[in-house]
Amino acid sequence: VGAIIDELAAAVGADNVRTGEHIKDDVGHDEALTATPVLPIAVVMPSSAAEAAAVLEVCSTAGVPVTARGSGSGMSGACIPVEGGIVVSFERMNQILEIDADNQLAVVQPGVQLDQLEAALAPLGLAYPVYPGEYSATLGGNIATNAGGMRAVKHGVTRHHVLGLEAALPTGEVIRTGGRIVKASTGYDLTQLIIGSEGTLALVTEATLRLHPRLAHQATVLAPFTAVGEIVSAIPDIVRSGVGPVILEYIDFLTMSAITGRVGLDLGIPEDIKTNAMAYLVVMLENAQGGRLDEDVERLGIMLAELGALDVYVLPPGAAVSLIEAREQAFWVAKANGADDIVDVVVPRAALPAFMARVQELADTHQSFIVGCGHAGDGNVHLSVFQPEPDRRQAVVRALLESGIALGGAISGEHGIGTEKRKAFLDLEDPMKIVLMRRIKEAFDPEGILNPGVMF
Ligand SMILES: Cc1cc2nc3c(=O)[nH]c(=O)nc-3n(C[C@H](O)[C@H](O)[C@H](O)COP(=O)(O)OP(=O)(O)OC[C@H]3O[C@@H](n4cnc5c(N)ncnc54)[C@H](O)[C@@H]3O)c2cc1C
């Protein structure tokens, strides 16, 4: 081990390699509720692509596993190091290198956090519209997990906003993919291959991101319904209507009372409505022009009443912001209340009613408690599963994942496979696709040093 540490120190400078008691416990885990923490032999902090590539060359030669780490906010165990392996932390590569307003793009290092990018873009009237619920997450982590979040219903996910990458390969080279162009038809799309690869193919050392104009006018509409099933049945009509929601979320009543209770948020809903409301729909609309927004809000309100809403509220701006912030806290609230696992199945949006009915059946069959909320517009749920007995928990989670696939969905909409969904992924995916993915992995990483145990 000593010799490897010396070589790593030669690659990045001795001050940028942490070992022993200097390694913080935090590095050993992410936010997956089921994963076991592991500490690495060293945390290495490169300052450039060349240094990252040098680190990879040392580790490839010595056969030392390498796990990239952003902020550790992942939900699948994908940034947990391997016994005897190192962590590459991008905390020193945290600069926004350029914001190009004319080409509507930003060039960032992988350690830039979402809140940092947001603060730089807001005064310029620009936005990077991918907002997964945790703003301390890094762009490197977002790219590696293909993060989604609440606004994907309008803007899509991370892969729709990455124009190009710089990446260090496990074989020691640095490549550039894509660029400052919005289209290219030139061979295999390596940018898209690296996005969502959970740190198994390459270390992302720079990204060119697509930006959007920041629209001046927003309105948030809240509609209580008597059942989750009614809400998810209404989603296709809302999407089809053309009002173009930027957020289209469902929140079940237990989750709603837990998240609003935590921050002391009173949405002013009358008691008689609250008593009958088993679920809530949250719709945010935005527009460059206030008048157009008002027209869309009115149209939406009429539509929601026709679709069975108990009532429709246009929230005052302060309450709207607080509700979205409270929704972003849903995971922490579930964790604090003892949730045993989080499931983020995605199904075609029109299959959500069938999926949610199945969720209730499975909860009953497996004597488990399942609540949650989700990106209903994307057909993507975030279910908190309460079942402390490990075998039972695994059985109910597995049944949920299988139900999602049976409806034409996927076992993870945005949190990724990591280590925690690896078994289900390998069991349930088309075996030929797994063979091809393994071949791709081998082409990038012949020594298998990058994130072994993640996905495969
Ligand atoms: C409260 C909460 C809410 C969340 N809500 C959402 C949500 O709505 N939507 C959503 O999509 N996610 C959500 N997440 C998950 C999480 O925020 C994302 O997965 C995020 O993209 C991870 O970023 P990170 O910097 O924390 O990455 P980490 O957790 O550190 O790492 C994640 C993966 O990226 C790899 N990686 C990190 N940096 C690099 C790099 N430079 N090169 C190559 N690989 C790299 C790691 O090896 C690992 O495989 C939520 C998490 C929390 C805690």
Ligand as a Chemical Component Dictionary entry (heavy atoms), coordinates in Angstrom:
data_LIG
# 
_chem_comp.id                   LIG 
_chem_comp.type                 NON-POLYMER 
_chem_comp.pdbx_formal_charge   0 
_chem_comp.three_letter_code    LIG 
# 
loop_
_chem_comp_atom.comp_id 
_chem_comp_atom.atom_id 
_chem_comp_atom.alt_atom_id 
_chem_comp_atom.type_symbol 
_chem_comp_atom.charge 
_chem_comp_atom.model_Cartn_x 
_chem_comp_atom.model_Cartn_y 
_chem_comp_atom.model_Cartn_z 
_chem_comp_atom.pdbx_ordinal 
LIG C1  C1  C 0 -32.563 14.467 -0.640  1  
LIG C2  C2  C 0 -32.166 13.896 -1.953  2  
LIG C3  C3  C 0 -33.001 14.061 -3.050  3  
LIG C4  C4  C 0 -32.635 13.556 -4.281  4  
LIG N1  N1  N 0 -33.485 13.740 -5.332  5  
LIG C5  C5  C 0 -33.125 13.289 -6.551  6  
LIG C6  C6  C 0 -33.975 13.501 -7.658  7  
LIG O1  O1  O 0 -35.067 14.049 -7.555  8  
LIG N2  N2  N 0 -33.538 13.058 -8.868  9  
LIG C7  C7  C 0 -32.342 12.434 -9.022  10 
LIG O2  O2  O 0 -31.991 12.090 -10.146 11 
LIG N3  N3  N 0 -31.531 12.216 -7.987  12 
LIG C8  C8  C 0 -31.903 12.609 -6.763  13 
LIG N4  N4  N 0 -31.079 12.383 -5.697  14 
LIG C9  C9  C 0 -29.845 11.604 -5.884  15 
LIG C10 C10 C 0 -28.550 12.437 -6.068  16 
LIG O3  O3  O 0 -28.676 13.741 -5.728  17 
LIG C11 C11 C 0 -28.005 12.257 -7.417  18 
LIG O4  O4  O 0 -27.785 10.899 -7.650  19 
LIG C12 C12 C 0 -26.736 13.054 -7.726  20 
LIG O5  O5  O 0 -26.665 13.081 -9.135  21 
LIG C13 C13 C 0 -25.450 12.503 -7.189  22 
LIG O6  O6  O 0 -24.443 13.514 -7.238  23 
LIG P1  P1  P 0 -23.229 13.478 -6.222  24 
LIG O7  O7  O 0 -22.293 14.571 -6.561  25 
LIG O8  O8  O 0 -23.700 13.437 -4.837  26 
LIG O9  O9  O 0 -22.584 12.077 -6.669  27 
LIG P2  P2  P 0 -22.065 10.892 -5.766  28 
LIG O10 O10 O 0 -23.150 10.339 -4.935  29 
LIG O11 O11 O 0 -20.819 11.297 -5.093  30 
LIG O12 O12 O 0 -21.715 9.840  -6.892  31 
LIG C14 C14 C 0 -22.731 9.299  -7.704  32 
LIG C15 C15 C 0 -22.087 8.491  -8.824  33 
LIG O13 O13 O 0 -21.350 9.354  -9.667  34 
LIG C16 C16 C 0 -20.017 8.889  -9.810  35 
LIG N5  N5  N 0 -19.211 10.087 -10.020 36 
LIG C17 C17 C 0 -19.161 11.203 -9.254  37 
LIG N6  N6  N 0 -18.352 12.104 -9.820  38 
LIG C18 C18 C 0 -17.878 11.545 -10.958 39 
LIG C19 C19 C 0 -16.984 11.986 -11.987 40 
LIG N7  N7  N 0 -16.446 13.209 -11.959 41 
LIG N8  N8  N 0 -16.712 11.137 -12.992 42 
LIG C20 C20 C 0 -17.265 9.904  -13.045 43 
LIG N9  N9  N 0 -18.117 9.443  -12.118 44 
LIG C21 C21 C 0 -18.417 10.264 -11.099 45 
LIG C22 C22 C 0 -19.754 8.127  -8.534  46 
LIG O14 O14 O 0 -18.710 7.183  -8.682  47 
LIG C23 C23 C 0 -21.087 7.434  -8.360  48 
LIG O15 O15 O 0 -21.159 6.339  -9.241  49 
LIG C24 C24 C 0 -31.419 12.868 -4.440  50 
LIG C25 C25 C 0 -30.577 12.706 -3.348  51 
LIG C26 C26 C 0 -30.937 13.200 -2.106  52 
LIG C27 C27 C 0 -29.993 12.995 -0.960  53 
# 
loop_
_chem_comp_bond.comp_id 
_chem_comp_bond.atom_id_1 
_chem_comp_bond.atom_id_2 
_chem_comp_bond.value_order 
_chem_comp_bond.pdbx_ordinal 
LIG C1  C2  SING 1  
LIG C2  C3  SING 2  
LIG C2  C26 DOUB 3  
LIG C3  C4  DOUB 4  
LIG C4  N1  SING 5  
LIG C4  C24 SING 6  
LIG N1  C5  DOUB 7  
LIG C5  C6  SING 8  
LIG C5  C8  SING 9  
LIG C6  O1  DOUB 10 
LIG C6  N2  SING 11 
LIG N2  C7  SING 12 
LIG C7  O2  DOUB 13 
LIG C7  N3  SING 14 
LIG N3  C8  DOUB 15 
LIG C8  N4  SING 16 
LIG N4  C9  SING 17 
LIG N4  C24 SING 18 
LIG C9  C10 SING 19 
LIG C10 O3  SING 20 
LIG C10 C11 SING 21 
LIG C11 O4  SING 22 
LIG C11 C12 SING 23 
LIG C12 O5  SING 24 
LIG C12 C13 SING 25 
LIG C13 O6  SING 26 
LIG O6  P1  SING 27 
LIG P1  O7  DOUB 28 
LIG P1  O8  SING 29 
LIG P1  O9  SING 30 
LIG O9  P2  SING 31 
LIG P2  O10 DOUB 32 
LIG P2  O11 SING 33 
LIG P2  O12 SING 34 
LIG O12 C14 SING 35 
LIG C14 C15 SING 36 
LIG C15 O13 SING 37 
LIG C15 C23 SING 38 
LIG O13 C16 SING 39 
LIG C16 N5  SING 40 
LIG C16 C22 SING 41 
LIG N5  C17 SING 42 
LIG N5  C21 SING 43 
LIG C17 N6  DOUB 44 
LIG N6  C18 SING 45 
LIG C18 C19 SING 46 
LIG C18 C21 DOUB 47 
LIG C19 N7  SING 48 
LIG C19 N8  DOUB 49 
LIG N8  C20 SING 50 
LIG C20 N9  DOUB 51 
LIG N9  C21 SING 52 
LIG C22 O14 SING 53 
LIG C22 C23 SING 54 
LIG C23 O15 SING 55 
LIG C24 C25 DOUB 56 
LIG C25 C26 SING 57 
LIG C26 C27 SING 58 
# 
